[in-house]
Amino acid sequence: MIRRKRGIFSVINARTTCLLSLFLFCGGMSYAQALMGARLSGLAGAVTAMPDDSWQVFGNPAMVPVDKTTFSVYTRRNYNLAELTDYAGTFTWNHDNLTVGGGANSFGNNLYRQTRFLVVGMRRFKFVRVGLRVTYTRISLAPPYGSAGQFGIDAGFGIRALPRLWIGAFATNINSPKLGKALEPLPQTLDIGLSWMPASKVFITTGIQKDIRFPVSVRSGIEWHPVSVFALRVGVTTKPTTYAIGSGISIGRLSANIVAQHHPWLGWSPGIDIGLNL
C-alpha cells in the first residue's frame, strides 16, 4: 500500500521534486510504503492473509503474532534516495488469546517528514481473529509551512478456513480523518487476501487493494524455504506494476530479511529488517 499526498513541491529540493513529479505522472503522489518490513515487501505487500508476522502491526492488525513477544527494526531507501528513506520499529506482546503491539515509522528529511505512531490490539477466537489499530499520522514541512497531525482507525479480520488456508481483510482510516486546515483526507483503503501453504516449504499469498481514489491493485507473492532456516521470496503488483525479490534467515530467536523492490520508472528500493522473538 502506498501513501499519497499533494501540494508540497515548493519545499522539497530539486532532485526530490523531480522524483515526486514522476510519481504524479505514474498515477498519484507516492512517498513511502505504508507497509513496513522486508518480508512483507518481498511478497509485494500481498500479506493481508499472512498470519503471525510482527510487521503486521503496519498491515492487517488481525494477523499479528499470537504466541510470542517480538521486537523488530527496519529501514528502506525508497528508489535509492536518502531523502525518501523509511525507518520503522515494532513490538508485540501476547497473553492467552490477546495480542497488543505498537510501532513507529519516520519517513523523509527536514524539508518533508511524515511520522506515524501505531497501537494495535488483536483478539483470537477458535478459527477467527479480529484486530483494531489506531494510528497517529503527522506531516511536517520546512518553515514557514508548519505541521499537522490526525488520528486514523483501522480494522481487520482473519479466518483460518482450512488448516493451511487463510482469508483476511482490513480497512484503513475508516473514521475518514482529514489533515490540516486544508482538510486533506488521509488514504482510505480496503485490502482482501488469501494465503495458502500447499507444502511445508512453500507459502503462496495473493490479494487486492482498493484505494478510494485509485484503481484496484492486484498483488501476489511466493515464499520458498530450501532449508528450514532460509527463505527466498518473489512478489509482483499491478497499478503500479512492480516486482520484488527478497530472502530471509532465522536462527534461534533472531531473524533477518532483505528485499529489493523495483518500479519500472523509479528504480530499486532496497530494505532490511532484524527481529528478535522471545
C-alpha positions in Angstrom: 0.0 0.0 0.0 1.4 3.4 -1.0 0.7 6.7 0.8 -0.1 9.7 -1.3 -0.1 13.5 -0.7 -0.2 16.6 -2.8 1.0 20.2 -2.9 4.4 20.3 -1.2 6.8 20.7 -4.1 7.7 24.2 -3.1 9.6 23.0 0.0 11.3 19.9 -1.5 14.8 20.1 -3.0 15.2 19.9 -6.8 16.2 16.2 -7.0 13.4 15.0 -4.8 10.9 17.3 -6.7 11.8 15.6 -10.0 11.2 12.2 -8.5 7.9 13.2 -6.9 6.8 14.7 -10.3 7.4 11.2 -11.8 5.2 9.8 -9.0 2.3 12.1 -10.1 2.8 11.1 -13.7 2.6 7.4 -12.6 -0.8 7.9 -11.2 -0.6 9.7 -7.9 1.9 11.0 -5.3 3.7 8.2 -3.6 6.0 8.9 -0.7 6.7 5.9 1.5 5.4 2.4 1.9 2.6 2.2 4.4 3.6 -1.5 4.9 6.9 -2.0 6.7 9.1 -5.0 6.9 11.4 -6.7 4.4 9.4 -10.0 4.4 6.1 -8.1 3.7 7.8 -6.1 0.9 9.5 -9.2 -0.5 6.0 -10.6 -1.0 4.9 -7.4 -2.8 2.6 -6.5 0.0 0.3 -9.4 -0.7 0.2 -10.2 3.0 -3.4 -9.4 4.1 -4.0 -13.1 5.0 -0.5 -13.9 6.2 -0.6 -14.8 9.9 1.9 -14.3 12.8 4.3 -11.7 11.4 5.4 -8.8 13.7 5.3 -6.4 10.8 1.5 -6.9 10.5 1.4 -4.1 13.1 1.6 -2.0 9.9 -0.5 -4.4 7.8 -3.6 -6.4 8.9 -3.9 -5.9 12.6 -5.7 -9.2 13.0 -2.6 -11.1 11.8 0.0 -10.0 14.4 1.7 -12.9 16.3 -0.3 -14.9 18.8 2.3 -16.9 20.7 5.4 -14.8 21.3 6.8 -11.4 22.2 8.6 -9.7 19.3 10.8 -6.7 18.6 11.8 -5.6 15.1 13.5 -2.8 13.3 13.5 -1.9 9.6 14.9 0.6 7.1 14.2 1.1 3.4 15.6 3.5 1.0 12.8 4.2 -1.4 14.0 4.4 -5.0 17.6 4.6 -3.6 17.2 8.2 -2.5 18.3 9.2 1.0 15.6 11.8 1.1 13.0 9.1 0.7 14.2 6.7 3.5 11.9 4.9 5.9 12.8 3.9 9.4 10.5 1.8 11.5 10.2 -0.4 14.6 7.6 -2.7 16.1 6.9 -4.7 19.2 4.2 -7.2 20.0 3.2 -9.0 23.3 0.8 -11.9 23.7 -1.2 -13.2 26.6 -3.6 -16.1 26.1 -5.8 -15.1 23.2 -4.9 -11.4 23.2 -2.0 -9.7 21.5 -1.1 -6.0 21.8 1.6 -4.1 20.0 2.9 -0.9 18.7 5.0 0.7 16.0 6.7 3.8 14.8 7.7 5.0 11.4 9.6 8.0 10.2 10.0 9.0 6.5 11.7 11.9 4.8 14.0 14.7 6.0 13.9 18.2 7.5 12.1 19.5 4.4 9.3 17.0 4.5 8.8 14.4 7.2 6.0 12.0 7.8 5.8 10.3 11.2 3.4 7.6 12.3 2.8 6.1 15.7 0.6 2.9 15.9 -1.1 1.0 18.7 -2.6 -2.5 17.8 -4.9 -4.9 19.6 -5.9 -8.4 18.4 -8.3 -11.0 19.8 -8.1 -14.6 18.7 -11.1 -17.0 18.7 -11.1 -20.6 17.5 -10.8 -20.0 13.8 -11.2 -16.3 13.6 -9.0 -13.3 14.6 -10.1 -9.6 14.8 -7.8 -6.7 15.1 -8.0 -2.9 15.6 -5.4 -0.3 15.1 -5.1 3.4 16.0 -2.6 5.4 14.0 -1.4 9.0 14.6 0.0 10.5 11.4 1.9 13.8 11.5 3.3 15.6 8.5 5.9 18.4 9.0 7.1 20.8 6.3 10.0 23.2 6.4 9.3 26.7 7.8 7.1 28.6 7.3 4.7 25.8 6.3 4.4 24.1 9.7 2.9 20.7 10.5 -0.3 18.9 11.2 -1.4 15.6 12.6 -4.5 13.4 12.8 -5.7 10.0 14.2 -6.9 7.2 12.0 -8.7 4.0 12.9 -8.1 0.7 11.0 -9.8 -2.7 11.5 -9.2 -6.2 10.1 -10.0 -9.9 10.4 -8.5 -13.2 9.6 -10.2 -16.6 9.1 -8.5 -20.0 9.1 -10.7 -21.6 6.5 -8.6 -24.8 6.3 -5.5 -26.0 8.2 -3.3 -24.3 5.5 -5.6 -21.7 4.1 -6.2 -18.2 5.5 -8.6 -15.5 4.4 -8.1 -11.9 5.5 -9.2 -8.4 5.0 -8.6 -4.9 6.6 -9.7 -1.3 6.0 -7.7 1.8 6.8 -8.9 5.2 8.1 -12.5 4.1 8.5 -13.2 7.3 10.5 -12.4 9.4 7.4 -9.7 11.6 9.1 -8.6 14.8 7.4 -5.3 16.6 7.9 -4.6 20.3 8.5 -6.5 23.4 7.6 -6.9 22.2 4.0 -8.7 19.1 5.3 -6.6 16.8 3.2 -8.1 13.3 3.6 -5.7 10.5 4.7 -5.8 7.4 2.3 -8.7 5.1 2.8 -8.1 1.6 1.5 -9.6 -1.9 1.6 -7.4 -5.0 1.3 -8.7 -8.5 0.8 -6.4 -11.6 0.5 -5.8 -15.3 0.6 -2.7 -17.3 1.7 -2.1 -21.0 1.2 0.7 -23.3 2.2 0.5 -26.2 -0.4 3.6 -27.8 1.1 5.7 -27.4 4.2 8.4 -25.4 2.4 6.1 -23.2 0.1 3.9 -20.3 1.0 1.7 -18.6 -1.6 -0.2 -15.4 -1.0 -2.4 -13.1 -3.1 -4.7 -10.2 -2.7 -6.2 -7.0 -4.0 -6.2 -3.4 -2.6 -8.6 -0.6 -3.4 -7.8 2.9 -2.5 -11.0 5.0 -2.9 -9.1 7.4 -5.2 -7.2 4.9 -7.4 -7.7 1.7 -9.5 -7.7 -1.7 -7.9 -4.2 -3.1 -7.4 -3.6 -6.9 -7.6 -0.6 -8.4 -5.8 0.9 -11.8 -5.3 3.9 -13.4 -3.7 5.6 -16.8 -3.1 8.0 -17.8 -0.3 10.1 -20.9 -0.6 12.3 -22.5 2.2 15.0 -24.6 0.5 16.1 -25.3 4.1 14.3 -24.6 7.3 16.3 -21.5 8.4 16.5 -19.8 5.0 13.7 -18.4 2.7 13.6 -16.9 -0.8 10.8 -14.6 -1.9 9.4 -13.0 -5.0 6.3 -10.8 -5.5 4.6 -8.7 -8.1 1.9 -5.9 -8.1 -0.2 -4.1 -10.7 -1.2 -0.4 -10.7 1.7 0.4 -10.4 3.5 -2.6 -11.9 6.3 -3.5 -9.6 8.2 -6.7 -8.6 10.2 -7.6 -5.6 12.8 -10.2 -4.6 14.0 -11.0 -1.1 15.4 -13.5 1.3 15.5 -14.2 5.0 17.3 -16.2 7.6 16.1 -17.3 11.0 18.4 -18.8 13.7 17.1 -19.3 17.1 15.4 -16.2 18.4 17.0 -13.9 15.8 15.8 -13.3 12.2 16.9 -11.0 9.4 15.3 -10.3 6.0 16.4 -8.3 2.9 14.4 -7.0 0.0 14.7 -5.1 -3.2 11.5 -3.8 -4.9 11.6 -2.5 -8.4 9.5 0.1 -10.1 9.9 0.3 -14.0 10.4 4.1 -14.0 11.6 4.9 -10.5 14.1 2.1 -9.9 15.1 0.0 -6.9 14.1 0.3 -3.3 16.3 -1.8 -1.0 15.4 -2.7 2.6 16.5 -4.7 5.6 14.9 -5.7 8.9 16.1 -7.5 12.0 13.9 -9.2 14.5 14.0 -10.8 18.0 11.4 -13.4 19.2 11.1 -14.1 22.9 
